[in-house]
Amino acid sequence: MLQSHILQLRQGVQASSLGKDTQQQLRQLLGLSENAAKRMAQQRILNALAFRAMRRRINAVEEAHQQTFRWMFEEKSTPGTEHDNCRDRIPEYKRDVAARLFKDWLSRGQGIFHITGKLGSGKSTLMKFLYNHPQTRQELEHWAGDRKLVFASFFFWKPGHELQNSIKGLLQSILHDLLAQCPDLITVVFPKHWDQVYGGPFSVPSKLEFQPNEIREAFRRSIEDGALYHKCRFCFFIDGLDEYQETNQDDFKTMVEMLWSWTDIAPEGVKICVSSREYNVFLNGFPPDRRIRIQDLTRLDMERYVEDKMKDVDHQTKERLISRIVRRARGIFLWVALVVKSLREQIEDGCILRELEWSSSHCQTSWKVFLTICSIPLNRQSVRRRTRLFNSS
């Protein structure tokens, strides 16, 4: 009998055998029940989109050293004095230009911003630094204005799980973050799945699965929903495009075209920051006027890193080491870290300071080790081999 009355109230039909106060109370309880069921259904779909390795790559990327990349958001230094090192002025100028270019894009720019660089130059570390930095969100909030900012990221990782290096993984991860911030969009993006799960808290299916075509179609619905851009603006940070595992049908160029299709649909509503190695397909596919080349900007960061890590070395020896290591690094921050790690271990083993003087042969040997590491094909099995070579160098 009660279920019959509830059904009538759901359908807006007056249950005449109940008093007005009772009807009102039931309507309130029913409203709470429906809201709870809606939240449960939304969470069920979000849980189905999430996958275990979704944050694994970004969590594995090293945090930026405290002395590095701060220039991306620090105010430009005051004009030089007679005590300034003239050698530092050109790289400082380049960094100021790059930082201003990026911040302008965040706060008022459109389209795609491209961070590029050599293998091991620090692209992923910079992307993580930028994505997590509070001023990035602050600048994007300025861009979003009175609309809600939806901010999401994805870090490709070729030797990882299939969802870490595929278009499906990219779309599924971005969809998860987008819908977590805009849960009311779920009914539009996944209408069939919504009908499946939204039947009340007792009839939710135990498991949902999404096929690749369903993920693509759901993302298309979200990005093409014109009404959404009256309420929201979207910014995505996508790291390591070169770590995407190409297929026979979907190569790197397909990836570039897909990203442009997102921003073309809503030029003022969607923008993307990407990073990659200096492959022609990316250099040709993204605009040079919205690009920074990381190995041209990190010389002073490398010097500060070496100086901080070599605190136990006398000043003169340390200055010579800094100069030689950074000069021979050729923009590869990972190589600097490798060399400094080796030197610190030598100090702990009782090496005499003068023996730390950097010889050309030692540098060449370290370069050979680094190049050997880089030449090993990137897959799950090779990660351990790379690590062993890294640690034994």
C-alpha positions as CSV (number, residue, x, y, z in Angstrom):
1,M,0.0,0.0,0.0
2,L,2.8,2.4,1.0
3,Q,4.7,1.6,-2.2
4,S,1.6,2.4,-4.2
5,H,1.4,5.8,-2.6
6,I,5.1,6.5,-3.1
7,L,4.7,5.5,-6.8
8,Q,1.8,7.9,-7.1
9,L,3.8,10.7,-5.5
10,R,6.7,10.0,-7.8
11,Q,4.4,10.5,-10.7
12,G,2.8,13.6,-9.3
13,V,-0.5,11.9,-8.6
14,Q,-2.3,12.9,-5.3
15,A,-2.6,10.0,-2.8
16,S,-5.9,11.0,-1.4
17,S,-6.0,8.5,1.4
18,L,-3.0,10.2,3.1
19,G,-3.2,13.5,5.0
20,K,-1.6,16.6,3.6
21,D,1.1,16.7,6.3
22,T,1.9,13.0,5.6
23,Q,2.0,13.6,1.9
24,Q,4.4,16.5,2.4
25,Q,6.7,14.4,4.6
26,L,6.8,11.6,2.1
27,R,7.6,14.0,-0.7
28,Q,10.5,15.3,1.3
29,L,11.8,11.8,2.2
30,L,11.3,10.8,-1.5
31,G,13.3,13.8,-2.6
32,L,16.2,12.9,-0.3
33,S,16.0,9.4,-1.5
34,E,16.2,10.4,-5.2
35,N,19.1,12.8,-4.5
36,A,21.0,10.0,-2.8
37,A,20.2,7.6,-5.6
38,K,21.4,10.2,-8.2
39,R,24.7,10.7,-6.3
40,M,25.2,7.0,-6.1
41,A,24.6,6.6,-9.8
42,Q,27.0,9.4,-10.6
43,Q,29.7,7.9,-8.4
44,R,29.2,4.4,-9.9
45,I,29.9,5.8,-13.4
46,L,32.9,7.8,-12.1
47,N,34.3,4.6,-10.4
48,A,33.9,2.7,-13.7
49,L,35.8,5.4,-15.6
50,A,38.7,5.4,-13.1
51,F,41.5,3.0,-13.5
52,R,44.3,2.0,-11.1
53,A,47.2,3.4,-13.1
54,M,45.4,6.7,-13.9
55,R,47.7,8.8,-11.6
56,R,50.7,6.5,-11.6
57,R,52.8,8.4,-14.1
58,I,52.3,11.9,-12.6
59,N,53.0,10.5,-9.2
60,A,56.2,8.8,-10.3
61,V,57.6,12.0,-11.9
62,E,60.2,13.6,-9.7
63,E,59.2,16.8,-7.9
64,A,61.1,19.8,-9.2
65,H,64.2,20.6,-7.1
66,Q,63.4,23.6,-4.8
67,Q,65.9,25.8,-6.8
68,T,64.5,25.0,-10.2
69,F,61.6,26.2,-12.4
70,R,60.7,29.0,-9.9
71,W,61.3,31.5,-12.6
72,M,58.2,30.4,-14.4
73,F,56.1,32.4,-11.9
74,E,58.5,34.7,-10.1
75,E,58.5,38.4,-10.9
76,K,61.2,39.5,-13.3
77,S,64.4,40.4,-11.4
78,T,65.4,44.0,-11.1
79,P,67.8,45.5,-13.6
80,G,71.3,44.3,-13.3
81,T,74.0,46.0,-11.2
82,E,77.7,46.1,-11.6
83,H,78.0,43.0,-9.5
84,D,75.8,40.9,-11.7
85,N,77.4,38.1,-13.7
86,C,77.0,39.2,-17.3
87,R,77.0,35.5,-18.3
88,D,73.7,35.0,-16.5
89,R,71.9,37.9,-18.3
90,I,71.1,36.1,-21.6
91,P,69.7,32.9,-20.0
92,E,67.7,35.1,-17.6
93,Y,66.3,37.1,-20.4
94,K,65.3,33.9,-22.3
95,R,63.6,32.6,-19.1
96,D,61.7,35.9,-18.6
97,V,60.4,35.8,-22.2
98,A,59.3,32.1,-21.8
99,A,57.7,32.7,-18.5
100,R,55.8,35.7,-19.8
101,L,54.7,33.8,-22.9
102,F,53.3,31.0,-20.8
103,K,51.6,33.2,-18.2
104,D,50.0,35.3,-20.9
105,W,48.6,32.1,-22.5
106,L,47.2,30.9,-19.2
107,S,45.4,34.1,-18.4
108,R,44.2,35.2,-21.8
109,G,45.4,32.9,-24.6
110,Q,43.8,30.2,-26.7
111,G,44.6,27.0,-28.5
112,I,47.6,24.8,-27.7
113,F,50.7,25.7,-25.8
114,H,53.7,23.4,-26.6
115,I,56.6,22.5,-24.2
116,T,59.3,20.7,-26.1
117,G,62.8,19.4,-25.4
118,K,65.3,16.7,-25.6
119,L,65.0,13.3,-23.9
120,G,65.9,13.9,-20.2
121,S,65.7,17.7,-20.4
122,G,63.0,17.8,-17.7
123,K,59.7,18.2,-19.6
124,S,57.6,15.9,-17.4
125,T,59.1,17.5,-14.2
126,L,58.2,21.0,-15.5
127,M,54.7,19.8,-16.5
128,K,54.0,18.4,-13.1
129,F,55.4,21.6,-11.5
130,L,53.2,23.8,-13.6
131,Y,50.0,21.6,-13.2
132,N,50.4,21.6,-9.4
133,H,51.5,25.2,-9.0
134,P,48.7,27.4,-7.4
135,Q,49.5,30.3,-9.7
136,T,48.6,28.2,-12.8
137,R,45.1,27.8,-11.4
138,Q,45.0,31.4,-10.4
139,E,45.9,32.5,-14.0
140,L,43.3,30.1,-15.4
141,E,40.6,31.3,-13.1
142,H,41.3,34.8,-14.5
143,W,40.8,33.3,-18.0
144,A,37.6,31.5,-17.0
145,G,36.1,34.7,-15.5
146,D,32.6,34.1,-14.0
147,R,32.5,30.6,-15.5
148,K,33.7,27.4,-13.7
149,L,37.2,26.3,-14.4
150,V,37.5,22.6,-15.2
151,F,41.2,21.6,-14.9
152,A,42.5,18.1,-15.8
153,S,45.7,16.3,-16.7
154,F,47.0,13.1,-18.3
155,F,50.6,11.9,-18.4
156,F,51.4,9.4,-21.1
157,W,53.8,6.5,-20.2
158,K,54.8,4.1,-22.9
159,P,56.1,1.2,-20.7
160,G,53.0,1.4,-18.5
161,H,49.6,-0.1,-18.7
162,E,47.7,0.0,-22.0
163,L,45.5,2.8,-20.6
164,Q,48.6,4.8,-19.8
165,N,49.8,5.0,-23.5
166,S,46.6,5.0,-25.5
167,I,44.0,7.4,-26.8
168,K,41.3,5.4,-24.8
169,G,43.3,6.0,-21.6
170,L,43.7,9.7,-22.4
171,L,40.0,10.2,-23.1
172,Q,38.8,8.0,-20.2
173,S,41.1,9.8,-17.7
174,I,40.1,13.3,-18.9
175,L,36.4,12.3,-18.9
176,H,36.7,11.1,-15.3
177,D,38.2,14.4,-14.1
178,L,35.8,16.4,-16.2
179,L,32.7,14.6,-15.0
180,A,33.9,14.6,-11.4
181,Q,33.9,18.4,-11.5
182,C,30.7,18.6,-13.6
183,P,28.6,15.5,-12.4
184,D,25.4,16.9,-13.8
185,L,26.9,16.3,-17.3
186,I,26.9,12.6,-16.8
187,T,23.3,12.2,-18.0
188,V,24.3,13.9,-21.3
189,V,27.6,12.1,-21.8
190,F,26.5,8.6,-20.9
191,P,22.7,8.5,-21.4
192,K,22.5,4.7,-21.9
193,H,24.7,4.0,-18.8
194,W,22.7,6.5,-16.8
195,D,19.5,4.8,-17.6
196,Q,21.2,1.5,-16.6
197,V,22.3,2.7,-13.1
198,Y,19.7,5.2,-12.1
199,G,16.9,3.0,-10.9
200,G,17.2,3.7,-7.2
201,P,19.9,2.7,-4.7
202,F,18.8,-0.9,-4.6
203,S,19.0,-1.7,-8.3
204,V,22.4,-0.3,-9.2
205,P,24.4,-3.0,-11.2
206,S,27.5,-4.3,-9.7
207,K,29.9,-3.5,-12.6
208,L,30.0,-1.2,-15.5
209,E,32.4,-1.4,-18.5
210,F,33.1,1.0,-21.3
211,Q,34.1,0.0,-24.8
212,P,36.6,2.2,-26.7
213,N,33.9,3.5,-29.0
214,E,31.7,4.4,-26.1
215,I,34.5,6.4,-24.5
216,R,35.2,8.3,-27.8
217,E,31.4,9.0,-28.2
218,A,31.0,10.1,-24.7
219,F,34.0,12.5,-25.0
220,R,32.5,13.8,-28.3
221,R,29.2,14.5,-26.5
222,S,31.0,16.4,-23.7
223,I,33.2,18.5,-26.0
224,E,30.3,19.3,-28.4
225,D,27.8,20.4,-25.8
226,G,27.6,24.1,-26.7
227,A,25.4,24.9,-23.6
228,L,28.3,23.7,-21.4
229,Y,30.6,26.6,-22.4
230,H,28.1,29.1,-21.0
231,K,28.9,27.7,-17.6
232,C,32.4,26.2,-17.8
233,R,35.9,26.6,-19.4
234,F,38.3,23.7,-19.8
235,C,42.1,23.4,-19.6
236,F,43.9,20.2,-20.1
237,F,47.6,19.4,-19.4
238,I,48.8,16.4,-21.4
239,D,52.4,15.3,-20.9
240,G,54.6,13.1,-23.1
241,L,52.8,12.9,-26.4
242,D,55.8,11.0,-27.7
243,E,55.0,8.3,-25.1
244,Y,51.7,7.5,-26.9
245,Q,51.8,4.0,-28.4
246,E,50.9,4.5,-32.0
247,T,48.7,2.1,-33.8
248,N,48.2,1.3,-37.5
249,Q,45.2,3.6,-37.7
250,D,46.1,6.3,-35.0
251,D,49.6,7.7,-35.3
252,F,51.1,10.8,-33.7
253,K,49.5,13.0,-36.4
254,T,46.1,11.6,-35.5
255,M,46.8,12.7,-31.9
256,V,47.7,16.2,-33.0
257,E,44.6,16.5,-35.2
258,M,42.4,15.2,-32.4
259,L,43.7,17.8,-29.9
260,W,43.2,20.6,-32.4
261,S,39.6,19.4,-33.0
262,W,38.9,20.0,-29.3
263,T,40.1,23.6,-29.3
264,D,38.5,24.3,-32.7
265,I,35.0,23.3,-31.4
266,A,35.2,25.9,-28.7
267,P,38.2,28.2,-29.2
268,E,37.3,30.3,-26.2
269,G,36.2,27.4,-24.0
270,V,39.0,24.8,-24.3
271,K,42.7,25.1,-24.3
272,I,45.5,22.6,-23.9
273,C,49.1,22.6,-22.7
274,V,51.1,19.7,-24.1
275,S,54.7,18.4,-23.9
276,S,56.8,16.2,-26.2
277,R,60.2,15.5,-27.6
278,E,61.3,17.5,-30.6
279,Y,59.7,15.2,-33.2
280,N,58.8,16.9,-36.5
281,V,55.2,15.8,-36.3
282,F,54.8,17.9,-33.1
283,L,57.0,20.8,-34.2
284,N,55.0,21.1,-37.4
285,G,51.7,20.5,-35.7
286,F,51.8,23.1,-33.0
287,P,52.5,26.9,-33.4
288,P,56.0,28.1,-32.7
289,D,54.8,31.3,-31.2
290,R,53.3,29.3,-28.3
291,R,56.2,27.0,-27.7
292,I,59.1,26.9,-25.2
293,R,62.2,24.8,-25.7
294,I,63.2,23.6,-22.2
295,Q,66.9,22.9,-22.8
296,D,67.4,26.5,-23.7
297,L,66.1,27.7,-20.3
298,T,67.5,25.5,-17.6
299,R,71.3,26.3,-17.5
300,L,70.9,28.4,-14.3
301,D,68.7,25.8,-12.8
302,M,71.3,23.1,-13.4
303,E,74.0,25.3,-11.8
304,R,71.8,25.9,-8.7
305,Y,71.1,22.1,-8.6
306,V,74.7,21.2,-8.7
307,E,75.6,23.9,-6.2
308,D,73.0,22.7,-3.7
309,K,73.9,19.0,-4.1
310,M,77.7,19.7,-3.7
311,K,77.6,21.6,-0.5
312,D,80.4,19.6,1.1
313,V,82.9,20.6,-1.7
314,D,85.2,23.6,-1.3
315,H,84.1,26.7,-3.2
316,Q,86.8,26.7,-6.0
317,T,86.4,23.0,-6.7
318,K,82.6,23.4,-6.7
319,E,82.7,26.3,-9.2
320,R,84.9,24.3,-11.6
321,L,82.6,21.2,-11.3
322,I,79.5,23.4,-11.9
323,S,81.0,24.9,-15.0
324,R,82.1,21.6,-16.5
325,I,79.1,19.5,-15.7
326,V,76.6,22.1,-17.0
327,R,78.6,22.8,-20.1
328,R,78.9,19.2,-21.0
329,A,75.2,18.4,-20.1
330,R,74.0,19.9,-23.4
331,G,70.6,20.7,-21.8
332,I,70.0,17.2,-20.4
333,F,69.0,17.7,-16.8
334,L,68.8,13.9,-16.3
335,W,72.5,13.6,-17.1
336,V,73.3,16.3,-14.6
337,A,71.4,14.4,-11.9
338,L,73.3,11.2,-12.9
339,V,76.7,12.8,-12.7
340,V,76.0,14.5,-9.4
341,K,74.7,11.3,-7.9
342,S,78.0,9.6,-8.9
343,L,80.1,12.4,-7.4
344,R,78.1,12.4,-4.1
345,E,78.7,8.7,-3.8
346,Q,82.4,9.2,-4.4
347,I,82.6,11.8,-1.6
348,E,80.8,9.4,0.8
349,D,83.4,6.7,-0.2
350,G,86.2,9.0,0.9
351,C,87.3,10.4,-2.4
352,I,89.9,13.2,-2.1
353,L,88.4,16.5,-3.3
354,R,91.0,17.1,-5.9
355,E,90.1,13.7,-7.4
356,L,86.7,15.1,-8.2
357,E,88.3,17.4,-10.8
358,W,86.3,16.5,-13.9
359,S,88.3,14.8,-16.7
360,S,87.1,14.6,-20.3
361,S,87.3,10.9,-20.2
362,H,85.0,10.6,-17.2
363,C,82.5,12.9,-18.8
364,Q,82.6,10.9,-22.1
365,T,82.1,7.6,-20.1
366,S,79.1,9.1,-18.4
367,W,77.7,10.3,-21.7
368,K,78.2,6.8,-23.2
369,V,76.3,5.3,-20.2
370,F,73.5,7.9,-20.6
371,L,73.2,7.2,-24.4
372,T,73.2,3.5,-23.8
373,I,70.3,4.0,-21.4
374,C,68.5,6.1,-24.0
375,S,69.0,3.6,-26.7
376,I,67.3,0.8,-24.9
377,P,63.8,0.3,-26.4
378,L,61.2,1.7,-24.0
379,N,58.9,-1.1,-22.7
380,R,58.0,-2.7,-19.4
381,Q,60.9,-5.2,-19.4
382,S,63.5,-2.5,-20.2
383,V,62.7,-0.3,-17.3
384,R,64.6,-2.5,-14.9
385,R,67.6,-2.7,-17.2
386,R,67.7,1.1,-17.5
387,T,67.5,1.5,-13.8
388,R,70.4,-1.0,-13.3
389,L,72.6,0.9,-15.7
390,F,71.7,4.2,-14.1
391,N,72.6,3.0,-10.6
392,S,75.8,1.3,-11.7
393,S,77.2,4.3,-13.6
